[in-house]
Amino acid sequence: QVQLVESGGGLVQAGGSLRLSCAASGGTFGAYAMGWFRQADGKEREFVTAISWNGGNIYYADSVKGRFTISRDNAKNTVYLQMNSLKPEDTAVYYCAACVTFTSTPSRIRNDYNYWGQGTQVTVSS
C-alpha cells in the first residue's frame, strides 16, 4: 500500500512563494507518475501538474504555467511543487497523487490516479 504525505502548505501573501513536498512510502515510487491536484472550497478537485516516472514529461494546467514547477527526487521518494507568484485564486487544499499506469505520459485526469495524500492547505491572502 502506497502512502503519500504532503507538507509545506501555509498562509502566504499574494506574490509570495511556497514549496510543497510529498513523501511516498510503501511502494515503488520511482515507477509511478506523480501529480498535484487542488480543491478550493465548493469546487471540484482540479489538475495542477504532473510528472512522469523519470521526470522526462511534465504537464501544467494553464492557470499555473510559468509560476509553478514540479520536480521529483526518486532517491528520496519525494515529489515537490514550487509555487511562485501566488495569487488568491491559488487558495486550495493541494493533494499529491500517484499513478501506476500512465507512467511515461502522465494523466491530467483525477480518476487515473491510484493513491492520494491527505492534502495540505495553501491560503494566499490579497
N, C-alpha and C positions, 0 to 999 in steps of 0.2 A: 504494500500500500504506500503510495507516494503521499508525502506530507509537504505542504508549502506554507511558509510563514513569511508574511510581509512585514516590513518595518520601514521607518523613516518618514512616515506621514506627520502632519502637524499643521500649524497655523502660520501663514506667511502673507506678507503684503503683496499687492499686485506689483508685478515686475520682478519679484524675487525668485529664488530657486529652491528646489528640494531634490533630494536624491532618495528614491525608494530602492529597497533591496528585497529580494525574495529568495530565501534559502530553502533548498529542497533536501529531502531525506527519504530513504526507504525505496528508492527506485534507481533507474539508470538515467540520471539527469542528462548526461551528455548525448543521449539518444533522442531526446524529446525536443520538439519545437516548443517555445515558450511565448506566452502572450501576456499583455497587460490590457485589462478592461477597466471601465469605470462606470459607476452608477450614481447619478445625482438623485436627490430627493424627488420622488414622484415620476422618475423617468426610467426607461429601460436601460439595462446594462449594455454599454456600447464598447465597441472595439477601439483601442488606443494604438497599439503597436504590437508587432510580433517579430520573432527572430527564429531562424532555422537552427537546427541542431548544432551546426558548426559556425553559425554567425554569417554565413555567406549570403543569405537572403533576409532582408529586413523590410518591413512594410509599416507605414504610418497612416493613421487617419488624417484627412486633410486638415482637420482642426488643430492638429498638434505638429504638423510637419514644419521643420525648421526651428522648433522650440524644444521638442523632446528628443531624447536619444536613448535607445535601448542597447544594452550590451550584456554579455554573459561571460562568466568565468567557469568553464567546465571543471577545472581543478578544484574550485571552491563550491561547486554545486549551487551557484548563485546567479541570478539574473538581476539586472539593475535598470532603473528608469531615471535618467537625469532629466529634470524638468526645469527649464529656464523660461524667463519672461512670462511668468504665470499670470493668469487672468482670473477674475472672479468666476467666470464660466467654467474654469477647470475644477471648481469645487465639487468633490465627489468622494465616494469610497472607491479606492483603487484596489483591484484584485489581480493577482498573477495567476496564471493557469498553464497547465502542461498538456500538450497534445502528443499522443503516441503514434498517430497515423500519418498526418501531413507534416512530416518532419523536415523535409527539404524545401517545400513551398508552404510556409506557414499560413494557416487559415485565418480569416477575419471573422469567422462565424463562431459565435459563442458555443453552440451545441457541438462543435467539433472538438472541444477541449474536454479532457477526461478528468483532470484533477484541478482543484481550486484551493486557493488560500482563503483565509478568513476575512481579508480586506484590511486596509489601513485608510484612515480618514485624512483627506487633504482639504484644507479650507483656505481659500485665498480671499483676503479682505481688500476692499476697494479704498 
